[in-house]
Amino acid sequence: MEKKEWQEKGKGHRERLRKRFEEGGIERFSDEEVVEFLLTLGTPRKDVKAAAREAIHRFGSLSQVLSAPRDKLLQIKGIGPKNALYMRLVHQVAGRYLRDRAKQKPFFGSSKAVFDYLFHSMRDLKREVFKVLFLDRKNQLLADEDVFLGSLTGSAVYPREIMTLALEHKAAALVFVHNHPSGDPAPSPEDRRVTRDLLWAAKLLLIQVLDHIVIGDNRYYSFADEGLIKRFSDQYEERLSSGIAP
């Protein structure tokens, strides 16, 4: 195929992608087509279909392509520095958009909503990050903060420091969130102990703990959904009624 003919064919394909997006958004796009469309923005005069296909094959999904390290993206033939910049930009803009929306509306009414809010920014982290969502009396988001990095251990988590932050934010309720880089969100015994200790510390200050969510690979574990938040709360009340300090 002559160069001119190939360029005209590629131009027509790009125009069809643009038209499909303008008419119906990306809902009907495959992950590969979304990546291809983004690549055309940084490489408007070259066929990027093969590069998009290789990116999805190598990283597994659209979200993983968007969050892939720059040096890994540049290893794919057809993806240059400008393409990698667009990918990072889209990924970070999407995360900020979700955060800004959450600050303008009442807090989510389900663990799934919390997962959807934070999954984008936490799923591909290589280290564990423990985050706290601070809420007001109307369950609106006051702030979310990364309070420490690393595995949940007694030496890493300090309930007193987290409660101090809660008081500084004048929070009425809390949601704890951390990720498991292994991809398996099942909580460890230490995860359970830390959750219990934090909940008991919050009760002393009359601050409600709504949930602790562990984010894995495309899935999550909710302490509230599994009944553990209620169980820990009941244990606190039992010890209190028995005259045993929690």
Secondary structure, 3 states (H helix, E strand, C coil): CCHHHHHHHHHHHHHHHHHHHHHHCCCCCCHHHHHHHHHHHHCCCCCCHHHHHHHHHHHCCHHHHHCCCHHHHCCCCCCCHHHHHHHHHHHHHHHHHHHHHHHCCECCCCHHHHHHHHHHHHCCCCCCEEEEEEECCCCEEEEEEEEEECCCCCCCCCHHHHHHHHHHCCCCEEEEEEECCCCCCCCCHHHHHHHHHHHHHHHHCCCEEEEEEEECCCCEEECCCCCHHHHHHHHHHHHHHCCCCC
